[in-house]
Amino acid sequence: MRTTRTGPGRPWRGGSLLLAAALLATAACTAGDRAGPGSTMAPEARTYLLSALDTMERHSLVRDEVDWPKLRRDALGRAEGATEPAGTYEAIEQALRELGDGHSTFLTPEEAEQAEDEAPDDQVLPEARQLPEGLGRLTLPPIRSDTAAGPYLRAARAAVREVDRAGACGWVVDLRTNTGGDMWTPLASAGPILGDGEVGAFVEADGTRTPWTIENGTPRQYADRWGSGEPPARPRPPVAVLTGPRTASAGEAVAIAFRGRPDTRTFGEPTFGVPTANTPYPLADGALVVLTTAREADRTGRVHDGPLRPDVEVEWVRGSDRVLAAATDWLAAHDRCRKP
């Protein structure tokens, strides 16, 4: 503190009283901080939790809608007494739930490693089958491991090529079992059917848009890695997209890529309702804060929020695939498939 002078060389003695008062106030604040939420946490655990909370506040899609002081206080309170980073996991998980975006999640180091190292042999591969009336059906299951991308895409392209060469005039793209994970491999699998161009976009909280562009049947950023997809013998075929309540996250992104496409209709039931993009942020021990960072827009510019409702709602009934039947009826009546 600088002493205030009332004259040359003569200090104002009241300054000493102000200094004492300031020191007392500082001591009181310090004592209050020590007694506040998280005061009994080990320094390593506290630093770890605060790092996770900082990441959420900096990158969350809904960052402008959150009461951050309250969320921080609550998280620190839940982690009271934590002696190591693992003792804060539950507090981080609850903080992510309280963001309210319905999609952000937390992976422990073990879960993150397991997700990264999922064996390709465990991956359910896409299937393409020839249907009556000269139609093809492509089923795209979820994919959650980068190591499975190659086998997944090769299986899809080979199956699509075989059905296409058999004369498919239109396609059913079945996303009803796609519960999420990676969106790009399924998008590349459907790329030749979907067609080239800008098919969607990520939209961040500040309005920044990052387009999804298909070139030669492949997402542009994967062209060098995956190469081109073989175009169908009948370009721009009509497509029926099937969705249901298990269609989520990446599955919804693929469905959005078909929204606004000519000669395309969606059938089934509304999707799960998280058409948003997640970004993984690593923490010091290898855990991941998987944070929702963007919404998703279709090629028309419409930003989607909540469940995607199909054009034709058809309830799934056990033992009878009425959804597939409605889709194939529409395709069979299409100009490109109608028999003379």
ABEGO torsion letter per residue (X at the ends): XBBBBABBGBBBAAAAAAAAAAAAAAAAAAAAAAABBGAABBAAAAAAAAAAAAAAAAABAAAAABBAAAAAAAAAAAABGBABAAAAAAAAAAAAAAAGAGABBBBBAAAAAAAAABBAAABBBBBBBBBBGGBBBBBBBBBABAAAAAAAAAAAAAAAAAAAAAGBABBBBBAAABAEEBAAAAAAAAAAAAEBEBAEBBBBAAGBBBBBBBBGGBBAAAAAAAEBBBBBABBGBBBBBBBBAABBEAAAAAAAAABGBBGBBBBEBBBAGBBBBBBBBBBAAGBBBBBBABBBBBAAGBBBBEBBBBABBBBBBBGBBAAAAAAAAAAAABAAABBX
